Amino acid sequence: ELLTNSIGRLPSDVQDALCTLSCFGASIHLDIVDVLERDLDLQLQNSLEVARKEGFLEKFDRTIQFSHDRVQESAFNMLNSQDRRAKHSGYGFALCIHAMNGCDDSMLFTAVDQINRGDPTVIVNPEQRSLVAALNLQAGKKAMEMSDYLSALSFFEYGISFLQERHWQQDYDLSLELFNCSTKSAYAVGDQDKLKLRSDEVLAFGRCFEDKLIVLYYFVSALCDACLLNEAIAKAIWVLSMLGENLHQTSSRDETLILVEETKKMLIEVSDDDLLNYNLMTDSSKIMAMKFLSRLEVPLVMTNSDFFPIVVLQMVKLTLLHGMTPMSAIGFVYFGSMLASLGQLREGYRFANLAKKLVQRFGSKEMAGEVIAISSQTIGYIEPMQSIILFHAEGHTTALEAGDIRIASLNLLLQCNTLVWCGSSLNDAKIMFDEASHFMKQHNVLSLLFIAETRELDKLVNGWESVTSTDPDGSSEYYLQGKNPLAAQSSRFQGLMISFIYRNFEVTESAAERYIGCKYDSWIALNYKTIETFILGLVSFWIFRQTNRIQWLETGVRIKQIMEKWSETSRWNFLQKFYLLEAEEHFCNERYESAKLSYDVAIAFAAKHKFIVDEALACELAGYFALRISDHSNSLDYFKMAYEKYRDWGAHGKAATLRPYLHFAQHNAQL
């Protein structure tokens, strides 16, 4: 009231100028003031200068702002609601003319926002209502280009509100574009209710199947995010059949491998330069088919490993037959991942890099985040694993800018997972996982939440008893019932990993059998699969030593051979893992001198390659080996190093379990 009285004592023209300024919020650019003075014959500059000298305003370069938000509020409240709406509308239309003539995005946003703040009921002329709807469409599309999907959604929704009553009959094209854009923005901000509302209307009033494809695409995406994977797959396959793409699942893995080899032969004859300069796809139905095929990749990876490669191969085939599209990069990056998963790491690496180059060629952000996510995982089989952490950070940002929340989440989770196994602080990793989990719940991305589970990190940091169970809510069974075998396998591996690290043999043996029982071949090369393979190898040798069951020794040897092959393409990532597995095999076969040598080499390479987790595991296992052969002096040294490395990692709960071994080894070393 005091501020209102103070403003009321100013000259009337100064009061009017403050009221005008208050309609634009806390501040106004002088370019807008110039337009209002010229087009609406308002006298503002001199009056605003008087208000500034009285302390109500501040000026910075060409921006004038209220000295306090209470001043703006008081000036705004001096207008009655009818006057406010009239002023908003008048200012908005005046600025729109200037914004459209001058191609000024900032002016356009301000102008449309002012019109939207006005009274839509006073605009009764159908042509004028359509104009305002079109202006909101233009502003929303500009906001999407700037990755501001929340503002974009607001513009599109205002645009829809200005459409006339029979807009689907009288203004079809404008209506379709507004509803399509609203659906996309609603998906980007995780507003599932709005997405369904707008997509349902397009499905009801769209004049042809092609006009419904965009909302169907985001509807399928939303089903994926909501963990309704089978429904999403069924809907996408139906759309593809309507587009003339009928997918047929192969009858066996051998048949699929034949198709993979046939595709490889086709691509061998085409150089990377030829592919980068390939003719463009022009058939609109094929372009949309590629989009729906790309949307199938992630849910099929998690649920149907037999069908996944068929979709990948179809994307490559359509590209070679009909030309290149931005979505072709998705086909090639998954094809490279498939080859890497089959052990053809160099070939997989080739197509991972080709996909990244295709992203650069098209300059499109739409598929860039997914290409970065999958290519980085393949590249991690060749280049230092630590290097892909930054790739995933880039992929997260790029996917967010494109409005692809699911792929933004995927990059974030893969980055967190890589940080853990590269030895970053477990507390920092847990914070990142928790932030990722919150982000996904906020945006209704539920299908990837299984990757963000942090029970095992809590155990490593705080101790085995800090969480009551490795699987307290039966997560793996829940995922199996939900027909998400990849999530079930991941859940069971977490239980296996933590029980092994805490050396609980009975739980480890049971967990290993359960893990192998749900082993899922996803046809995709992911870095955490190398960790799963490595841990299973160590577990297998331990179970053999405890039970003398030969199948576990055979499993360990087979995994050691896999690790040896991987180390041929990346000594940095896999050599220390190979030597540790070799040491464990020697231990099993009582080749003690060879075992000690391999343990020491594994420890040295782990330190050199900066894999603190591998170094901690190698030191600990070497300590148990040395105890077994009564080499107490070396055992003490190994356990000391393991204790320090686990603490450096942040695994204080695990480190604490080594103290009895340190005391025992120290006591015996002194005898």
C-alpha positions in Angstrom: 0.0 0.0 0.0 2.9 2.3 0.8 4.4 1.7 -2.6 1.1 2.2 -4.3 0.7 5.5 -2.6 4.2 6.5 -3.6 3.5 5.7 -7.2 0.2 7.5 -7.0 2.0 10.8 -6.1 3.9 10.6 -9.4 2.7 12.6 -12.5 0.0 10.7 -14.4 2.2 10.1 -17.4 4.9 8.5 -15.2 2.2 6.3 -13.5 1.0 5.2 -17.0 4.5 4.4 -18.1 5.2 2.3 -15.0 1.9 0.4 -15.6 2.9 -0.2 -19.2 6.3 -1.5 -18.0 4.7 -3.7 -15.4 2.8 -5.6 -18.1 6.1 -7.0 -19.3 7.3 -8.3 -16.0 10.5 -7.3 -14.1 12.2 -5.6 -17.0 11.9 -4.4 -20.6 14.4 -3.8 -23.4 14.5 -0.4 -24.9 13.9 -1.9 -28.4 10.4 -2.8 -27.2 9.9 0.7 -25.7 10.9 2.2 -29.1 8.3 0.0 -30.9 5.5 0.9 -28.4 6.3 4.6 -28.7 6.3 4.5 -32.5 3.4 2.2 -33.3 1.1 3.0 -30.4 2.0 6.7 -30.0 3.0 6.3 -26.4 5.3 8.7 -24.6 7.5 6.3 -22.4 11.2 7.2 -22.5 11.0 10.5 -20.7 8.4 9.3 -18.1 10.5 6.2 -17.4 13.6 8.4 -16.8 11.6 10.4 -14.2 10.7 7.1 -12.5 14.3 6.0 -12.5 15.4 9.2 -10.9 12.8 8.7 -8.2 14.3 5.3 -7.5 11.5 3.1 -8.9 13.6 1.8 -11.8 17.2 0.9 -12.7 18.8 1.1 -16.1 21.5 -1.3 -17.4 22.7 -0.6 -21.0 19.5 -0.9 -23.0 17.4 -2.7 -20.3 15.2 -1.0 -17.8 14.1 -3.0 -14.8 12.1 -2.3 -11.6 14.2 -1.7 -8.5 12.2 -4.3 -6.7 9.6 -6.9 -7.6 7.2 -5.2 -5.1 7.4 -2.0 -7.3 6.4 -4.0 -10.4 3.6 -5.7 -8.4 2.2 -2.4 -7.2 2.2 -0.8 -10.6 0.6 -3.9 -12.1 -2.2 -3.9 -9.5 -3.1 -0.3 -10.3 -4.7 -1.7 -13.5 -8.0 -3.5 -13.3 -8.3 -6.9 -15.0 -10.0 -5.6 -18.1 -7.4 -2.9 -18.7 -4.6 -5.4 -18.2 -6.0 -7.8 -20.8 -6.6 -4.9 -23.2 -3.1 -3.6 -22.8 -1.5 -7.1 -23.1 -3.4 -7.7 -26.4 -2.6 -4.2 -27.8 1.1 -4.4 -27.0 1.3 -7.9 -28.4 -0.2 -7.1 -31.8 2.0 -4.1 -32.1 5.1 -6.0 -31.3 4.1 -8.9 -33.6 4.2 -6.8 -36.7 7.7 -5.6 -35.9 8.9 -9.1 -34.9 7.7 -10.7 -38.2 9.1 -7.9 -40.3 12.5 -7.9 -38.5 12.8 -11.7 -37.8 13.5 -11.0 -34.1 12.9 -14.2 -32.1 13.1 -12.4 -28.7 10.6 -9.8 -29.9 8.4 -12.6 -31.2 8.4 -14.4 -27.9 7.5 -11.2 -26.1 4.8 -10.3 -28.6 3.0 -13.7 -28.5 3.3 -13.9 -24.7 1.6 -10.5 -24.5 -1.3 -11.6 -26.7 -1.7 -14.8 -24.7 -1.9 -12.8 -21.5 -4.7 -10.8 -23.1 -8.4 -11.8 -23.4 -8.9 -14.5 -26.1 -12.7 -13.9 -25.9 -12.4 -10.5 -27.4 -10.9 -11.9 -30.6 -13.9 -13.1 -32.4 -12.7 -12.8 -36.0 -11.9 -16.3 -37.3 -9.0 -15.1 -39.4 -7.5 -13.1 -36.5 -7.9 -16.2 -34.2 -6.1 -18.3 -36.8 -3.4 -15.7 -37.0 -2.8 -15.8 -33.3 -2.8 -19.6 -33.3 -0.2 -19.4 -36.2 1.9 -16.9 -34.2 1.9 -19.3 -31.2 2.9 -22.1 -33.5 5.8 -20.0 -34.9 7.0 -19.0 -31.4 6.7 -22.6 -30.1 8.8 -24.0 -33.0 11.4 -21.3 -32.3 11.4 -22.4 -28.6 11.9 -26.0 -29.6 14.9 -25.0 -31.7 16.3 -23.5 -28.5 15.5 -26.8 -26.7 13.0 -24.9 -24.4 10.3 -27.5 -24.6 8.3 -26.3 -21.6 7.9 -22.8 -23.2 7.2 -24.5 -26.5 4.4 -26.6 -25.0 2.9 -23.4 -23.5 2.9 -21.7 -26.8 1.4 -24.7 -28.6 -1.4 -25.0 -26.0 -2.2 -21.3 -26.3 -2.3 -21.7 -30.0 -4.8 -24.6 -29.7 -6.9 -22.4 -27.4 -7.2 -19.8 -30.1 -8.4 -22.2 -32.8 -12.0 -21.8 -33.8 -14.6 -24.3 -32.8 -14.7 -26.3 -36.0 -10.9 -26.0 -36.6 -10.4 -29.6 -37.8 -12.8 -28.9 -40.6 -11.9 -25.2 -41.3 -8.2 -24.9 -40.4 -7.0 -28.5 -40.7 -3.3 -28.0 -41.6 -2.7 -25.4 -38.8 -4.6 -27.7 -36.3 -2.6 -30.7 -37.3 0.8 -29.0 -36.9 -0.1 -27.5 -33.5 -1.3 -30.8 -32.2 1.7 -32.6 -33.5 4.1 -30.1 -32.0 2.2 -30.1 -28.7 2.5 -33.9 -28.6 6.3 -33.8 -29.2 6.8 -31.1 -26.5 4.6 -32.9 -24.0 6.8 -36.0 -24.6 9.9 -34.0 -24.1 8.8 -32.6 -20.7 7.2 -35.9 -19.5 3.6 -34.7 -19.6 2.0 -38.0 -20.4 -1.6 -36.8 -19.8 -1.2 -33.9 -22.3 0.5 -36.2 -24.8 -2.4 -38.7 -24.7 -5.0 -35.9 -24.9 -3.4 -34.3 -28.0 -2.5 -37.6 -29.7 -6.0 -39.0 -29.2 -7.5 -36.0 -30.9 -5.2 -36.3 -33.9 -6.0 -40.0 -34.2 -9.7 -39.2 -34.1 -9.6 -36.3 -36.6 -6.6 -37.0 -38.8 -7.7 -37.3 -42.4 -5.3 -40.0 -43.4 -2.9 -42.5 -41.8 0.2 -40.4 -42.8 -1.2 -37.5 -40.8 -1.3 -39.6 -37.7 2.3 -40.9 -37.8 4.0 -38.2 -35.7 1.6 -38.6 -32.8 1.9 -42.4 -33.1 5.7 -42.1 -33.0 5.6 -40.2 -29.7 2.8 -42.5 -28.4 5.1 -45.5 -28.9 8.0 -43.6 -27.3 5.8 -42.9 -24.2 4.8 -46.5 -24.0 8.5 -47.4 -23.9 9.2 -44.9 -21.2 6.3 -46.2 -19.1 7.8 -49.7 -19.2 5.0 -50.9 -21.4 7.5 -52.4 -23.7 5.5 -55.2 -25.3 2.6 -52.8 -26.0 5.1 -50.3 -27.6 6.6 -53.1 -29.7 3.2 -54.3 -30.9 2.1 -50.8 -31.8 5.3 -50.0 -33.7 5.1 -53.3 -35.6 1.5 -52.5 -36.6 2.5 -49.0 -37.8 5.4 -50.6 -39.8 3.0 -53.1 -41.4 0.8 -50.2 -42.5 3.9 -48.6 -44.0 4.6 -51.8 -46.0 7.4 -53.0 -43.8 6.5 -56.5 -42.6 9.1 -57.9 -40.2 9.6 -61.7 -40.0 11.5 -63.2 -37.1 14.1 -65.8 -37.9 13.6 -69.3 -36.7 17.0 -69.7 -35.2 20.2 -67.9 -34.1 22.1 -69.6 -37.0 19.7 -68.2 -39.5 20.2 -64.7 -38.0 23.9 -65.1 -38.2 23.7 -65.9 -41.9 21.7 -62.7 -42.5 24.3 -60.8 -40.5 27.1 -62.1 -42.7 25.1 -61.4 -45.9 24.7 -57.8 -44.7 28.4 -57.6 -43.9 29.3 -58.7 -47.4 27.0 -56.0 -48.9 28.7 -53.4 -46.8 32.3 -54.6 -47.5 31.8 -53.5 -51.1 30.9 -49.9 -50.0 33.5 -47.7 -48.5 32.9 -45.4 -45.6 33.3 -42.4 -47.9 30.7 -43.8 -50.3 28.3 -44.3 -47.4 28.9 -40.8 -46.1 28.1 -39.5 -49.6 25.3 -41.9 -50.3 22.1 -40.7 -52.0 19.4 -39.4 -49.7 16.2 -41.2 -49.0 13.2 -39.4 -50.5 10.3 -41.8 -50.0 8.3 -40.3 -47.1 6.9 -43.7 -46.1 10.4 -45.2 -45.9 11.6 -42.3 -43.9 8.8 -42.8 -41.3 9.5 -46.5 -41.3 13.1 -45.8 -40.4 11.9 -43.7 -37.5 9.6 -46.4 -36.1 12.3 -49.0 -36.6 14.8 -46.9 -34.6 12.2 -46.6 -31.9 12.0 -50.4 -31.6 15.7 -50.8 -30.9 15.9 -50.1 -27.1 12.7 -52.0 -26.1 13.8 -55.0 -28.2 17.3 -55.0 -26.6 15.6 -55.4 -23.3 12.8 -57.9 -24.2 13.3 -59.8 -27.4 16.9 -60.6 -28.4 15.7 -62.8 -31.3 13.8 -60.0 -33.0 16.3 -57.2 -32.3 18.8 -58.1 -35.0 16.1 -58.3 -37.6 15.1 -54.7 -37.0 18.7 -53.6 -37.2 19.3 -55.4 -40.4 16.1 -54.0 -41.9 17.3 -50.5 -41.2 20.6 -51.1 -43.0 18.8 -52.8 -45.9 16.4 -49.9 -46.3 19.3 -47.4 -46.3 21.2 -49.4 -49.0 18.0 -49.7 -51.2 16.4 -46.4 -50.7 19.1 -43.9 -49.6 20.4 -42.3 -46.5 18.4 -40.6 -43.8 19.4 -39.3 -40.3 17.9 -42.5 -38.8 20.4 -44.5 -40.9 23.0 -43.6 -38.3 20.9 -45.5 -35.7 20.9 -48.6 -37.9 24.6 -48.5 -38.4 25.5 -47.9 -34.8 23.4 -50.9 -33.7 24.8 -53.0 -36.5 28.3 -52.1 -35.2 27.3 -53.0 -31.7 25.9 -56.4 -32.9 29.2 -57.2 -34.6 31.1 -56.3 -31.5 28.9 -58.5 -29.4 29.8 -61.4 -31.8 33.5 -60.7 -31.1 34.1 -58.8 -34.3 35.3 -55.8 -32.4 37.2 -54.0 -35.2 34.2 -54.3 -37.6 31.9 -53.0 -34.9 34.3 -50.1 -34.2 34.2 -49.2 -37.9 30.4 -48.8 -37.9 30.3 -47.1 -34.6 32.5 -44.4 -36.0 30.6 -44.3 -39.3 27.4 -43.6 -37.4 29.1 -40.7 -35.5 30.2 -39.3 -38.9 26.7 -39.6 -40.3 25.4 -37.5 -37.3 27.9 -34.8 -38.3 26.9 -35.0 -41.9 23.2 -34.5 -41.2 23.8 -32.1 -38.4 20.6 -33.4 -36.7 20.3 -33.7 -32.9 17.3 -36.0 -33.2 19.3 -39.2 -33.3 22.6 -37.9 -32.1 22.1 -38.8 -28.4 21.3 -42.4 -29.2 24.2 -42.7 -31.6 26.6 -41.3 -28.9 25.2 -43.7 -26.3 25.6 -46.9 -28.3 28.7 -46.0 -30.3 30.5 -45.1 -27.0 29.8 -48.5 -25.6 31.2 -50.1 -28.7 34.2 -47.8 -28.7 34.8 -48.7 -25.1 36.0 -52.1 -26.3 38.8 -50.4 -28.3 39.6 -47.1 -26.7 40.3 -46.5 -23.0 37.1 -46.9 -21.0 37.7 -43.7 -19.1 37.4 -41.7 -22.4 33.7 -42.6 -22.9 32.6 -40.9 -19.7 32.8 -37.5 -21.5 31.1 -39.0 -24.6 28.1 -40.0 -22.5 28.0 -36.5 -20.9 27.8 -35.1 -24.4 25.1 -37.6 -25.3 23.0 -36.7 -22.3 23.1 -33.0 -23.2 22.5 -33.6 -26.9 19.5 -35.8 -26.2 18.0 -33.3 -23.8 18.3 -30.6 -26.5 16.5 -32.9 -28.9 13.7 -33.6 -26.4 14.5 -37.3 -26.2 14.3 -37.9 -22.5 14.7 -41.7 -22.6 18.0 -41.4 -24.5 19.2 -38.6 -22.2 18.5 -40.9 -19.3 20.3 -43.8 -21.0 23.4 -41.7 -21.5 23.3 -40.5 -17.9 23.0 -44.0 -16.6 25.8 -45.4 -18.8 28.0 -42.6 -17.7 27.3 -43.4 -14.0 28.0 -47.1 -14.6 31.2 -46.3 -16.3 32.3 -44.0 -13.5 31.8 -46.7 -10.9 33.9 -49.3 -12.7 36.6 -46.9 -13.6 37.1 -46.2 -9.9 35.4 -42.9 -9.3 34.2 -42.1 -5.8 31.3 -44.4 -4.9 29.7 -41.6 -3.0 29.8 -39.3 -6.0 28.5 -42.1 -8.2 25.6 -42.8 -5.9 24.7 -39.1 -5.9 24.7 -39.2 -9.7 22.6 -42.4 -9.8 20.1 -40.8 -7.4 19.9 -37.7 -9.5 19.4 -39.8 -12.6 16.6 -41.8 -10.8 14.9 -38.6 -9.8 15.2 -37.2 -13.3 13.7 -40.3 -14.8 10.8 -40.4 -12.4 10.1 -36.8 -12.9 9.9 -37.4 -16.7 8.1 -40.7 -16.4 11.0 -42.7 -17.9 10.4 -45.9 -16.0 11.8 -48.5 -18.4 15.5 -47.8 -17.4 15.1 -47.4 -13.7 16.6 -50.8 -13.1 20.0 -49.4 -14.1 19.8 -46.7 -11.4 19.4 -49.2 -8.4 22.0 -48.3 -5.8 21.5 -50.9 -3.1 24.9 -52.5 -4.0 26.7 -49.2 -3.9 25.3 -48.7 -0.4 26.6 -52.0 0.7 30.1 -51.3 -0.7 30.2 -48.0 1.1 28.4 -48.9 4.4 28.8 -52.6 4.8 27.0 -55.9 3.9 24.3 -55.4 6.6 23.5 -51.8 5.5 20.8 -53.1 3.1 18.8 -56.1 4.4 18.9 -58.0 1.1 20.5 -58.0 -2.3 17.1 -58.3 -3.8 14.6 -57.1 -1.1 11.6 -56.6 -3.4 12.3 -59.5 -5.7 13.4 -57.2 -8.5 14.7 -59.9 -10.8 11.5 -61.9 -10.6 9.5 -58.7 -11.1 11.5 -57.9 -14.3 11.1 -61.5 -15.6 7.3 -61.3 -15.0 7.3 -58.0 -16.8 9.1 -59.7 -19.7 12.2 -57.6 -19.4 15.0 -60.2 -19.2 17.8 -57.7 -19.6 16.6 -55.9 -16.4 16.3 -59.3 -14.7 19.8 -60.3 -15.7 21.2 -56.9 -14.5 19.4 -57.3 -11.2 20.7 -60.8 -10.6 24.3 -59.7 -11.5 24.1 -57.0 -8.9 23.4 -59.6 -6.3 26.2 -61.9 -7.6 28.7 -59.0 -7.7 28.1 -57.8 -4.2 28.1 -61.3 -2.6 31.3 -62.1 -4.4 33.1 -58.9 -3.3 32.0 -59.6 0.3 33.2 -63.2 -0.1 29.9 -64.8 1.1 30.4 -68.1 -0.7 27.0 -69.7 -0.2 25.2 -66.6 -1.4 27.6 -66.2 -4.3 27.2 -69.8 -5.5 23.4 -69.5 -5.4 23.6 -66.1 -7.1 25.9 -67.4 -9.8 23.5 -70.3 -10.7 20.5 -67.8 -10.7 22.4 -65.4 -12.9 23.4 -68.1 -15.4 19.9 -69.3 -15.4 18.6 -66.0 -16.8 21.6 -65.3 -19.0 20.3 -63.1 -21.8 22.0 -62.6 -25.1 21.0 -59.1 -26.1 23.1 -58.9 -29.4 24.5 -55.6 -28.2 28.0 -54.7 -27.0 27.7 -52.8 -23.6 30.7 -52.1 -21.4 28.9 -53.4 -18.3 28.7 -56.7 -20.0 32.5 -56.9 -19.9 32.3 -56.3 -16.2 29.6 -59.0 -15.8 31.8 -61.4 -17.8 34.9 -60.6 -15.8 33.2 -61.0 -12.4 31.5 -64.2 -13.5 34.9 -65.6 -14.5 36.4 -64.8 -11.0 33.3 -66.3 -9.4 33.6 -69.5 -11.5 37.3 -70.1 -10.4 36.3 -69.5 -6.7 33.4 -71.9 -6.9 35.6 -74.6 -8.5 38.2 -74.3 -5.8 35.5 -74.7 -3.1 33.5 -77.5 -4.8 35.7 -79.1 -7.3 32.8 -79.0 -9.8 34.6 -79.1 -13.2 31.9 -77.1 -15.1 32.9 -74.0 -13.1 36.5 -74.4 -14.1 35.5 -74.7 -17.7 33.4 -71.6 -17.4 36.3 -69.7 -15.9 38.7 -70.8 -18.6 36.2 -69.9 -21.4 35.8 -66.4 -19.9 39.6 -66.1 -19.6 39.8 -66.8 -23.4 37.2 -64.2 -24.1 39.1 -61.6 -22.1 42.3 -62.5 -23.9 40.7 -61.8 -27.2 39.3 -58.5 -26.0 42.8 -57.6 -24.7 44.1 -58.0 -28.3 42.0 -54.9 -29.3 42.4 -53.0 -26.1 45.3 -53.8 -23.8 44.3 -50.8 -21.7 40.9 -52.0 -20.8 41.3 -55.8 -20.6 44.9 -56.8 -20.1 44.8 -56.6 -16.2 41.5 -58.5 -16.2 43.0 -61.2 -18.4 46.0 -61.7 -16.2 43.9 -61.8 -13.0 41.7 -64.5 -14.6 44.9 -66.3 -15.7 46.2 -66.1 -12.1 43.0 -67.6 -10.7 43.2 -70.4 -13.2 46.8 -71.1 -12.2 45.7 -71.1 -8.6 43.0 -73.7 -9.4 45.5 -75.9 -11.1 48.1 -75.5 -8.3 50.6 -73.8 -10.6 51.6 -71.5 -7.7 54.7 -69.8 -9.2 52.8 -68.9 -12.4 49.9 -67.8 -10.3 52.0 -65.3 -8.3 53.6 -63.9 -11.5 50.1 -63.4 -13.1 48.7 -61.7 -9.9 51.7 -59.3 -9.8 51.3 -58.5 -13.6 47.6 -58.0 -13.1 48.2 -55.6 -10.2 50.8 -53.7 -12.2 48.7 -53.2 -15.3 45.6 -52.3 -13.3 47.7 -49.5 -11.6 49.2 -48.4 -14.9 45.8 -48.3 -16.7 44.2 -46.5 -13.7 41.5 -49.1 -13.0 41.3 -48.9 -9.2 38.6 -51.5 -8.9 40.6 -54.1 -10.9 43.7 -53.2 -8.7 41.8 -53.7 -5.5 40.3 -57.1 -6.6 43.7 -58.3 -7.9 45.4 -57.3 -4.6 42.7 -59.0 -2.5 42.7 -62.2 -4.5 46.5 -62.3 -4.5 46.3 -62.0 -0.7 44.0 -65.0 -0.4 46.3 -66.9 -2.7 49.4 -66.0 -0.6 47.6 -67.1 2.6 46.7 -70.4 1.0 50.4 -71.2 0.3 51.5 -69.7 3.7 53.3 -66.8 2.1 52.3 -64.5 5.0 54.7 -61.7 4.2 53.4 -61.2 0.7 49.9 -61.8 1.9 50.2 -58.9 4.3 51.5 -56.6 1.5 48.6 -57.6 -0.8 45.9 -57.1 1.8 47.4 -53.7 2.7 47.2 -52.6 -0.9 43.7 -54.0 -1.3 42.6 -52.2 1.8 44.0 -48.9 0.6 42.5 -49.2 -2.9 39.0 -50.1 -1.7 39.1 -47.1 0.6 40.3 -44.9 -2.3 37.3 -46.1 -4.3 35.0 -45.3 -1.4 34.2 -48.9 -0.6 34.7 -48.4 3.2 32.3 -51.2 4.1 34.2 -53.7 2.0 37.6 -52.4 3.2 36.6 -53.0 6.8 36.1 -56.8 6.0 39.9 -57.0 5.2 41.0 -56.0 8.7 40.9 -59.5 10.2 43.0 -60.8 7.2 45.5 -57.9 7.8 45.8 -58.8 11.5 46.1 -62.5 10.7 48.8 -62.0 8.0 50.7 -59.6 10.2 50.7 -61.9 13.1 51.9 -64.8 11.0 54.5 -62.7 9.2 56.1 -61.9 12.5 56.4 -65.5 13.6 
